[in-house]
Amino acid sequence: MDAKVVNASIAYVEALKRSMDGGSGGAVGAGQNVQDGPGFAEILKDPISKPSAAVKVAEAQSIQAAAEQTNITDVVTAVTNAEMALESVVAVRDRVVQAYQDILRMPI
């Protein structure tokens, strides 16, 4: 997963949040209550933005290493942190997809 996908995911979450805050034409029908507290988009925003930040740090460290402005150990550490963060996001995504498929297979 590259940074473009993560940035697109963040943009999607922010757009979703803006559409939910707008209040016009939302998915909540008449007579339904909206619970107070964080919405689904807000819950996803932090786990998506942290790996994105880790990728950006790794890219910055790599650029500095190419210009011989930083130690290679710092680059390896930043890249490893970014890789672990992205693997975590992928693992969570896989579990969400699996849960969705399990729900679809449930008898009515």
Secondary structure, DSSP 8 states (H G I E B T S, - for coil): --HHHHHHHHHHHHHHHHHHHH-SS-S--TT----SS--HHHHHHHHHHHHHHHHHHHHHHHHHHHTT-S-HHHHHHHHHHHHHHHHHHHHHHHHHHHHHHHHHHS--
